[in-house]
Amino acid sequence: MESWNDLGWRDIKVHPVPKGCTGGGRCEFSCFLMLIFSVLNFRRAHTLTVLFILTCALGYVTLLEETPQDTAYNTKRGIVASILVFLCFGVTQAKDGPFSRPHPAYWRFWLCVSVVYELFLIFILFQTVQDGRQFMKYIDPHLGVPLPERDYGGNCLIYDPGNETDPFHNIWDKLDGFVPAHFFGWYLKTLMIRDWWMCMIISVMFEFLEYSLEHQLPNFSECWWDHWIMDVILCNGLGIYCGMKTLSWLSLKTYKWQGLWNIPTYKGKMKRIVFQFTPYSWVKFEWKPASSLRRWLAVCGIIFVFLLAELNTFYLKFVLWMPPEHYLVLLRLVFFVNVGGVAMREIYDFMDDPKFHKKLGQQAWLVAAITATEFLIVVKYDPYTLTLSLPFYITQCWILGIILVLTWTAWRFFIRDITLRYKEIRRQKQEHRHEKDKCLSNGDGHSALLDEPNHGTQGSAAPFPGNWELRGAFGH
């Protein structure tokens, strides 16, 4: 991870106005930008400044504000104030993660938001089903009311001759706000995972999950062309393609940073400010799932958690009675976009270099805990829906898939290794016999014995214990 001196702000001080910046236009604006960066001093965490401002705000509320007599209002404001104080502490004091652009405080903020969200989920988990749903009214009075799920299936004709006004109305009905959400979602997921195969596997697997679970959530019932053409090929596929192109550009980009004060031109300064929101350096993810059993299980676990988090999005809306277009649903997606990239980097570092990274990163730990807690809420709040039995043909397909995966795992990491080891030992023994027979066929009766130590050192056979005594007996 880069140090503070590598952020490009190492030369920032409260400089006098540079020579030649007394005129108008771009030069004055450039000097204004540099002055702002100088005053803010991006190198420091500003712990004392934040503490002073926080104390002043609390003092103002305590001494100058009259406390309202509304208990519900005071409860809400007290909870919000407690969260803000915790965020201020975390942003200034929490440990830095693997990312430092645009600023380490930005990623510390999302780490603290992860803690707050996990605590909120645990609170919801410990409520009764009715109390938990009604508690959502404190966040939004419009929540806490059962909502019907929209069915995306029904008439699946691409061209409907019965509708003379618009025969393609089924296609236009599916083109809602979730289409760009699918595209941008998979674009950002590709930037997190950084692997085309893993992204495609997750994309296709989720469509199979929708097929399998449409008897539980009507929201999963879609037309075949909605599954495979609009979702997998167009939205998800195009998002993955654009994401891989972006990854290719980031991997080829030259990462050489220069302090803002050392850039002479206005255009260069503006470009440097924009590039502050790009990575400081680039690490290419090489997951190599077939290289070892540990990496294979880790990649399978990553795919499982991704799919579970995707399913939680739909099931949480269902059990907590939130409409799909509610802002809380969007905020949850924004949250996972910001914490997912850090979590994937920490998981990759933990897998790739376990000697240096001896424990799982803090953000990855929280993401796994959040995903598990969300699933537990779904299990508690609506066990009936989750226990609806799968159709028989769906069960057969999943059993067949699981058997194939387990069979491949056993062959690749156990049977194949044992077979290769056996073949290698057999090959070495055959080579040893061939060399021995070759020496005997030359008529040199003792040369095979003389060569025994050399074969023994190669692991093919043990050295002959009486070798040197025999050499003395033959007079050598």
Secondary structure, 3 states (H helix, E strand, C coil): CCCHHHCCCCCCCCCCCCCCCCCCCHHHHHHHHHHHHHHHCCCCCCHHHHHHHHHHHHHHHHHCCCCCCCHHHHHHHHHHHHHHHHHHHHHHHCCCCCCCCCCHHHHHHHHHHHHHHHHHHHHHHCCCHHHHHHHHHHHCCCCCCCCCCCCECCCCCCCCCCCCCCCCHHHHHHCCCHHHHHHHHHHHHHHHHCCHHHHHHHHHHHHHHHHHHCCCCHHHCECHHHHHHHHHHHHHHHHHHHHHHHHHHHHHCCCCCCCHHHCCCHHHHHHHHHHCCCCCCCCCCCCCCCCCHHHHHHHHHHHHHHHHHHHHHHHHHHHHCCCCCCHHHHHHHHHHHHHHHHHHHHHHHHHHCCCCCCCCCHHHHHHHHHHHHHHHHHHHHCHHHHCCCCCHHHHHHHHHHHHHHHHHHHHHHHHHHHHHHHHHHHHHHHHHHHHHHHHHHCCCCCHHHHCHHHHHHCCCCCCCCCHHHHHHHCCC
